[in-house]
C-alpha cells in the first residue's frame, strides 16, 4: 500500500517542524511514499533536493471555489487503481483534503489552526501535538472526524551553523540577543517588552520570528517610537534552529486576543535544543502532556521581563535549567517514540 502525502510549504500553518515529521515518517515507515506539493514547482524542487519522493505539485493553495480540491480529485481519479492512503501535513493541506470526495483513508497531522479556513465534513483521522489544538477542533463540531490522543515528535538536526558565524550573519556580536518564536506574536507585547528592557537599562536585540505575520504593523509603530534599532529581521538564508542557537535566550510571546494560536512544535524545538526559554502559562504548549508545565513557567510577560533583566547574573543557572528540560523533552519527542505513536494511532485501513 502506497502513502500519498500532501503538504503546502508556503502555508503559515506548515512549519519547518511539520516538514521534519513528514520526513521522519517517509524514512522510518515501510511501504512506498509519494509526495504531492500543494504549491509551486520551485517548492517541489526543494523537496526533491532534500531526498523526498515528490511526484508532482498542484498550484492554487487558497482553494477558492474548491479549485485545489478539484485538482486533487482529478489526480486521484487518474490513479484510481492505486491503493493509496492519503496523508495531509499541516492545516491547509488537511482543509483541502477534507473537500475531496474519495473512499480512500484520510489521515492528517495538524499543529496550528488557520482560523479563516474551515475543515469540511469528511471522514478522516486527525493527529495533533497538543490538547489545546484537539479541543479547538472539537469545538468546531466537524462531523465524521476522529481526533486521536496528542502525539508529539521532532526530527533532530544533524548539522548546525557555528554560533559566532550565525551571530555575524545577524549583524550582532556582543549584544544580548533574544529570538522570538511564534509568527502571530502580539505587536503590543513585543513593543512593551522592548520598552521595559530599555527602561531597565538592559536593551536587547530581538530577532523577529520566521514569516512573522505582523511585521509591517510592528515596524511602523516602532519607527514612530524610535526603537526600531532593537529589532533584527529574520535572515532568509538561515534556519530557525541556527538563529535560536545563536541567541542567548528565546521568548515565545502571547498572541493578540483575536488570534487563537495553537501551534506548539516551534516552542518544543527550542526546548529540545536546550536554549533558555521564556513562555507564559497561557501559551498552548502548556497543554502538552507531562512536559508542558515545565516549558510554560512564567505567570505573565512582566515575569519574563524580570527574567531577562536578571539573565546575565543568572546565565549559568538558566542554561542548566534549559539543558535539564531538554533531556526530558528529547525522551518524549524522540523519532522512535513519534513513529511508534503514529503507527498506533492509524486506523486499521491504513496499516502498512
N, C-alpha and C positions, 0 to 999 in steps of 0.2 A: 504494500500500500504506500502510495506516494503522498508526502505532505506538501501542500501548496500554500506558501506563506505570502501574505500581503502586508506591505509596510509603506507608510507615507513619510519619507525622511524630513520633508520641509514643514510638516505639521508641528505646531507648538507643543502638542502632547506626545510627540515621538522624541524622546530624549536619547542621548548617547547611551544611557544605561539600557533602554528598551532594545536598541540595536545590539548591544552586547549580549542580552539574553537570547535574542534570536540566533546569534552566532553560537552561543552555548548549545542550544537545542540542536542546531544543524550538525555540530561537531560531535555531540555525545549521544544522540539517539539514532538508532539504526534505521534503515529504510531510506528511500530516496527523498531528497528535499529540493524543491524548486521554489524560487522567489520571484514574485511579481512586484516591481517597484511602482507605487502609485505616485508618479512624479515624472521628472524629465529624463531624457536619455543620459545626460551628464550624471545624474544621481544613480542611474542604473550602472553606468561605467564605474563609478566609485565603489559600488557594492561588489562588482566583479573584481576590482583591484584588491579587495580585502579577502578574497577567496570564497565568496558566496556564489552559489549556482543560480544566477539571475537568468530567467528565461524570457524576460521582456519587461516593458514598462507601459503604464497606462496613464495618460495625462488627464487633467480635469479634476483635481482632488477636492475642489469646492463642492462637487456633486450637485450642481444646480440642475433642477428638473430631473434628478436621478441619472444624470449623464454617466457618472462614474459607475454606478450600479449596473446600468445597461451595458456598459463596456465589459464589466466583469462577467455579466451573464453571457454575453456573446463569446467571451473567452472560454467559459466553462462548457458551452454548447459545442464548440469546436473540438473539445477534448472530452466529450460525454462518455466515451468508453473507458476512460482512466478512472481508477479507484482512488480518487483524491479525498484527503481530509483537509479542510480549509482552515487556515490559521490567520488571524489578524493581530498585528502588533501595534499597539497604540490606539487611542480613542477614535481618531479619524478613520483608520482602517476598519475598526470594528463597526462604526456607524455605516460605512459604505457596504460592508459585508452583510449587515443586518437587512439591507434593502434588496439583497439578491435572493431570488426565488429558486431554491435548489433543495434537493433531498439530501445533499451531502452534509456530513457532520461539520459544524462550525464551532471553532474554539478561539477565544480572544484573550489577550493579556493587556490590561489597562492599568496605567499608573495614575495619570492626571486626566481630568474630565474637561472637555471643551463645552462650556455651558450653553453656547448658542447653537450647538448641534445635537440633534436628538437621535437616539438609537431606536430603530423601528421595532415593532413587534416581530420577533423572529426566534425560532428555536435554536439556541446556542448556549454554550458554556462560557462563562466569563471568570477569569482569574485576576486577582488584584493583589498588590503587596500590602495594603493596609485596610483595616476595618472601616476607616472613615470613607474611603472610596467605595467599598462594598455597600455601606449604609446609604450613601448618596444615590448610588444606582438603584438600590432597593426602593427608595422613596419616590423614584420616577414611575414605579408600578408598570414596568415593561412586561407584558405577558410573554410567557414561554421561555424567558431566560433563566438559566441556573447559575447562581453566583457561588463559587466554591469558598472554602476557608482561605484566608490570606496566605500568600506564598511570596517569600522574599528571596532574592538572589542577586549576585553581582558577578560580572566577568572580570577577573583580575587583569591588570595591565602588566605586560612583561617588560616594558621599556618606558622610562620617564626621562624628560629633558632635565639636564643638570640645573639645580636650583638657581645658581648665580646667573647662568645663561638666560633662564626664563625671566628673572628679575630685570636683566638688561633689556630684554625684548619688551618688557612692560614699561621701561623707562624709569624704573625705581631701583635705587641702590641701598641707601641706609634708612629710608623711611619705614615707619610702621605700616606694613601692608596688610590690609584686610580684604578678603574676597567675599563677594556677596553671591549667594545662590538663591534661585527662585525667580523665574522670568516674569512673574507678576508681583514682585516685591513692591510694597507701598512706597510711592514717591514721598509722601509725608514722613514716613518712618525713616527713610534714608536721609532726608534733609535735617530732620530733628536730631538724628544721631550725630551727623557731621557737626552740627551747631553745638551740641552738648560737648563733644570731644574738643572742639576749638575753645570753647569757654573754659574747659578744664585745663587748658594748656597742653593737651595731648592730641594734636592734629594727626589725622591718619590719611593714608592713600587708600581709597576704596575702589576695587575693581568691580565694575558692573557685571551682572550675570550675562552669560551667553544668550543671545537672542532676547535681550530684555525688552519687554513689551511696551514700557512707558518711557523709553529713552528720550524722545523728543520733548515730552512734557517735563521730565526731570531737568534736562539741560536748560530749557527755557527759564524755569524757576530759579535754578542755581546761578545762571548768568545774572539775573536781576538782583540776587543776593550776594554776588561776588564771592561765591565759594566753589566755583567750577573747578578751581585748581586742585581740589581734593579728590577728584574722580578720575579714574583710569578706564578708558574704553577697553572692552574685551577684544584682544587681537584675533583676527580671523585665522591666523596661521598657528595658533596654539590651541591645545585641547584643554578642557576644563580641569582635568586631572593634573596637567602641568602647571596651570595657574594656581590651583589650591596648594600644591607642593611648594610653590614659590612664595606663598603667603605666610605671615606669622600666625594669623588666625582666620577663621571663616565665620560668617554670620548669615543666618537664614532669616530675613526679616518677615514680619507678618504681612499679609496681603490686605488690600483695601476691603472694607466691609461688603462692597458689591461684588467681590470676587471670591469664589469658594474653591481655592486651590487645594487639591488633594494629593498632589504628587509627592512621593517620599524618596524615590530612588536616588535623586541628586544629593539629598542630605545624607542618606545612608552611605553613599560613595565617600563623602568627606570623612564620616566616622570610620569607615573601613580603612582609609588611608592614614589614620592616626594623627589628624591635624586638629589642634584645639578648635572647638566648635561651639558657637553660641546660638541656641534655639529656645524660643519660649514654649511654655506648656500648651499654648493654643495651637501650635503647628500640628498638621496632620500626622507627622512622624510619631507623635506621642501615642497614637493608636496602634502602632506596630507591636505585636505581642512580645512580651519578655524584655525587649531592649529599648522600646520607645521612650519609656520614662527616664532612662539613663541619658538619652540623647537630648531630649527636650527638658532642660533643667531650670531655665530661667522663668521667674514669675512674670516679668514684663520686660520691655525694652529699656527701662531705666536700670533694671538689674543688669542687663547686658552692657550698658554704658559703663557702669561701675566696674564690671569685669574687665572691660577693655582699658579703662583708665589705670587699673592696678596690674595690667598684664605684664609689664616689664619686670616688676618686682616679683611676680608670681609665675614667671615664664616656665621654670623647671617643673613646678607643680602642675601647671596646665598641660604641659607636654606629657608628663607621666600619666595624668588622668586620661588624656586622649589615647595614649597607647594601650592602657588597660581596657578602655572601652572598645578599641579596635580589635583587641584579642577576642573579646566576647562576640563582637559583631561578625567577625570572619568565620566563627564557628557556625553561626546561624545563617549566614548568607553564602556559604561555600558553594561552588559549582556542583559538586556531587549532591549536596543536600537539595539544591534547587531542582536538578534534573530528576532526582528520585521523587520529590514532591510533585513535580509537574506530571510525571507518569501516573502517580497515584490519583491525581485529580481528573485524568482523562476519562471521558465516558467509554463504555465498552466498545462502542462502534469505532473508536479512534485508536484502539490498541495497535501498537506497531508489531 
